[in-house]
Amino acid sequence: MGNRVTRDDFEWVYTDQPHTERRREILAKYPEIKKLMGPDPQLKWVVSLMVLTQLVACYLVKDLPWKWVFFWAYAFGGCLNHSMTLAIHDISHNVAFGNKEAKWNRLFGMFANLPIGVPYATSFKKYHVDHHRYLAGDGLDVDVPTAFEGRFFHSPPRKILWLFLQPVFYILRPLYVNPKPFTGLEVINVAVQLAYDLLIYSLWGPKPVFYMIAGSTLAMGIHPISGHFIAEHYMYFKGYDTFSYYGPLNWLTFNVGYHMEHHDFPSIPGSRLPLVKKIAAEYYDHLPYHTSWVCVLWDFIFCDSLGPFARVKRKGRGEV
């Protein structure tokens, strides 16, 4: 329980990310995969139903005791809100309305953002582009922890604290690692979100607002679904910096577990990523993968070789 992480630095590499070359090879061998690219016509309806569900939930919790508001925020609202962040992830790749309707994708991302309680969608898009283009790039990919995180959160108790604080680091890390100007769309995102929160508060009081924000915060900390944060890019096997997860929680998370496939083909909606694996099976079946996000979290906490430093980091740009 008290063992310290044995790593004292990132896994520095000077090679390009592998997804570019694998994408080229797969498309040369299976050009039909291009047909999987493009908008998912069901996504907007699924997301709209989720927003409506959370609106109803806000009404239902307004008179509950605080302990039950907290419980349902973690057990139900958190699951739905974390799933919504992954819908926003898909929307950031323009798969709701297609690449030719970028404006509608951004606005729909703000709509999907409403139950989360804090403005998120537009800023996520701004930085997520760099995560794909410069995967693990030093000073570019803000998904990689800072050196401070690696040095300080090195024991099981501190790693547990780090997992609880994941939402905080995801907000603050970009401002330190790769600060960017605040955009007009982000101002709109903030205004729309604040207006929605105030509307919910004026209608039903503070408990629904707490339900939304607490659910989002708790579900991005120590929660079964939040295992995907660790599973996707932490180095559970040396030499690999992206991993897929093949398990039942993909049903709740827009197939974000198919993460190797997603980085190979970011313009393919999550609903179609299993078809990528099926068509090009020989490119994926031999790669290491996860089957449990809960086990991912457990191993991350208690394995000496895992921690915030267990990430590949590229000195070059690593550009796609």
N, C-alpha and C positions, 0 to 999 in steps of 0.2 A: 504493500500500500504506500510505502514511503519512498519507493525507488525513484531516482531521478532519471530523466531522459538522457540517453547516452549520446545523442547528437548535439553538437554545439554550433552547427551552421546548416545552411540549406545544401541541397545536392546541386552544385553548380554544373551546368553543361554549356557547351558552346556549339550545339547542333540546332538545326531548325526543328520545329515541332513536327511530329510524324504524320499529322492529319493531312497535310497538303499532298504529300506523295501518295498516301493510301487512297485519298479521294481520286487522284488522277488515275491510278491503276484500276480502281473499281469501275469508274466511269468508262474507261477504255474497254473493259471486259464485259460490263453490264450497262450499256447505255440506256436501257429501259428504266434505270433508277431515276433518270431525269424527269420521268413522268410523275414521280412521287413528290416533286417540288411544287410549290405553289400553295395557295390558301386552303385551309381546312374549313369547309362551309358549316360544319357543326360547332366549331369552337365558340362562335359568338352566342349561340343559343345555350350552350353548356354554361358559359360564363354568366350570362344574364340570369339563368336559373340559380346559380350560386349566389349572385348578388341579392336576388329576391329572397332566397332562403335565409341569408344573414339578416336581411331587413326584418323578416318575420321573427327570427331569433331575438333581435334587439327588442322587439315588442314583448316577447314572452319572458325575458329576464328582468323587465323593468321593476317588477314587484317582488322578485325573489330575495331571500336573505343574501347578504354579501358572500357568505361561504359557498353558496350554490352558484352565484354568479361567477366566482373564481373557478369552481369546479367545471362548469360548463364552458367557460372560456378556454380552459386547457383541453378538456375531453372532446368537445365538439367544435366550438368556434375556432380554436387554434388549428385543428385539422383542416377545416374549410379555408381558413385564411392562409395557411401555409400552402395549401393546394392552389389558392388564388395567386400567390406570388409566383408559382410555377406556370400558371396560365399567363401571367404578365410576362414571364420569361419567353414563352412561346410567342406572345403578341409582339414582343420587342424584335422578333425576327420577321415581322410583317406577315405572319401566316394567318391572321384573322381576315384581312381584306386583300392581301397581295402586295407586292413591292410597288405597284403603280399607285397604290392608295396609302402612302406612308402617313399622311395627315390623319386619315381615319383610324389607322392602327394606333397612333399616338393618343388620339382622343378616346378610343375604346380602352386603351390601357388605363387612362384616368378613371373611366367608368369602373373597370375591374378593381381599381385601387380603393374604391369607396369603403368596402367592409373592413379593410385592413386598418383604417383609422388614422394612419400617418401617410403623408405624401411620399411616394416611392417610385412609381412607374417610370416617370420621365427621366429621373436621375439614373435609375437602373439601366435604362436603354443607353444612356450616354457613356457609361463605363463598360457595359457588357460588350459593346463593339470591340473595345480594346482587349478584353479577355479572350475573344476568339482570334483577333488579328495578331496579337502579341502574347500568345499563351505563355504564362510564367515569365514574361519579359521583365527584367529588373527596372523598376520605376514606371512601368506601364500597366501591368496587370495587377489591379488592386485586390484581386481575389487571394493573392499570396500574402500571408501574414508578414508583419514587420519583424525586424531583428529583435526588437524589444519583446514582442510576444513570444518569440522562440526562446529567449533567454529567461524570461520571468515565469512563464507557464510550463514548468518542466517536471512537475511531480503530479501524481494523481489528484490530490486535492486542488492544486492550482489549475490543472487541466479541466476539472469539473467546473471551476469558476469561469474559466475561459469559454467553455461551452455555453454557460448561462449568459455570458456577456457577448455572445456572437452578434446579436442585433446592434449593440453599441459599436463594436469594431467595424461592422459593415457600413455604419454611418460615418465614423470618424476616419477610418483608414484611407479612403479616397482623398480626403481633404489634406492628408499628410503626404501620401505617396505620390499622387498625381492630381493635384488640384486643377480644376477647370472652371471657367467662368459660368456663373449662373445664367441660364437661358430664359427666354420669354416663355417657352413651354413649361419650364419648371415653375415659374411664377403662377401660371394658370393652374398647374397641378396642385400647388399649395392652396391657392384660392378656392378651387373646387372642393378639395378635401376639407378645408376648414369650414366651408359653408355647409357641407354635408354633416360634419360632426356637430356643428351648432344646431342644425335642424333636428338631428336625433336627440340632442340634449334638451332642446326646447319642447319637443314632443313628449319625451319619456324620461327625462332626468339623467343623472350621471351614470347609472348602472349600465345601460346599453353602451355608452361610450367607453367605459372601463372594460366591458365585455369584449369590444372590438380590439382595443389597443392591447389589453392584457393577453388576449388570445394570440394575437400576432407575435407579441414579444416572447411569450412562453413557448410557443410552438417553434420558434426559431432558435431556442436554447436547447435544453435537454428534453428531447421529445423524439419518439421513434421516427417521425418523418424527417427531422432535422439531420438524421444520419447521412442524408444525401450530400450535405455540405462537405463532410469529411470523405465520404466514399468516392466522390468524383475525381479528386486530384491529389489526395495525400498518398504518399509513396508506401503502399503496403507491400509492394514487390519492387525491388531495386531495378531501375531502368525504365519504369513505366510511370507516366505522370497523368494518365487519364484512365479511369476504370468505369466499366458499366456495372449496373446492378440489375439482376434478373430475378424479380420477386413480386409478390402480390401488391406491394405498395405502389407499384407503377400505375395501377388502376386509379389511384387517388391523386397522382402527381403528374398527369399528362406525359407519362413515359419518360420523365427526366432521368430515370435510371439507365436508359439506353444512351449513356453519355458518350461513350466512344463513338457510337454511330452519329450522335448529334454533332460532335465536333468535326466529324468527317463531312457531314452534310447539314449545316446549320439552317439551310432554307427549307428543309423537309419538316413538316409539322410532327410534333411528338406522336400523334395518333398513327403515323405511318412508319415510324422508326423500326418497329419490329419487322416490317417487310424488308428493310435494308439488310438486317441481320439474316433474314431468311434467304434473300436473293444472293447475297455475297457471304455465305456462311463460312467459307474457308478463310476469309479475312478476319473473322471475329471469334470463331469457336476455340481457337488455340490461345486466345488472350486471357490473362487472369481477370476474374470478375468477382463481384460480391453477390451473396444471396440473402443477406440480412443486414439491414441498417442498424438494428439494435446491437448485433455483434460488432459492427463497425465501430459504434460508439464505445462499447465495452473495451475492445482491443485498443482503441485510441487512448483511453484513460489509463489502462493498466499495463500496456506494452512499453518497455523501456525505449524501443527504437522509434516510437511514434510520438508526435507532438507537433506544435506549430512549425518546427524546423523540418519536418518530414515532407518537404515539398521540393520538387525540381524548380530551379530558377535559372533563367537564361540570361547570359551576358549580352548576347546579340539580341536583335529585335524579335527574332522568332516569328517573323511575319508570315501570314498565310499568302 
